[in-house]
Amino acid sequence: MPEGWTTAQAAFVLNEPLDTLKKIVERGPVKARVVRSGGLRIRKFALADLVFLRAERELRTELTPKGRAELYRALAKLPDRSVRGEVAFGPFKFAFGRYLAEVEARLEELEKLADDIDTSGGEAVIKGTRIEAHRIAALLDGGTTVESVLRDYPSLSERQVMAARAYAEINPKVGRPYSKVTAKAALRGTGLDALDDLE
């Protein structure tokens, strides 16, 4: 099991927008480790952190902030394999098993991205193609539908398109962004594709 997950990976696992997760973490009580990577300081979340954050909405309605902090400290002290059972804090017990199962299922999805995305050449591309994952994600972010992407990139499957989007969410692109429209879509928009009919 990895030593921890970044904030972007945690957002994917928890199915939360990145900015929303950052706000939840700022409110506490989760204390992710801060590590240095490539000269940057990044947060790393443990399995217990992810499970607690997955249960956070329910816990907010059932416990006071102080109670949530006590429960988090009790959960964080357990080894990962013990998260399946009940966690006792003071006179209370809370079962995290259901949340652990949900987190583990999403962690499996995170691992499956490696089956669809190739990062061996520096730029992340969809395996078996030269198509950049961030290019496809930019199209989707720009409002292009999956069907339109598949029409303009017929060699891709829907699974590959969704894997590209997930990969880009977890690994934001540094530097100049990709265009949010394909060249084919731009030509369709200008009507220049009608010139093909004249030949």
Secondary structure, DSSP 8 states (H G I E B T S, - for coil): --S-B-HHHHHHHHT--HHHHHHHHHHSS---EEEEETTEEEEEB-HHHHHHHHHHHHHHHHS-HHHHHHHHHHHHTS-GGGGGSEEEETTEEEE-HHHHHHHHHHHHHHHHHHHHEE-TTSS-EETTS--BHHHHHHHHHTT--HHHHHHHSTT--HHHHHHHHHHHHHS---SS---SS-HHHHHHHHTGGGHHHH-
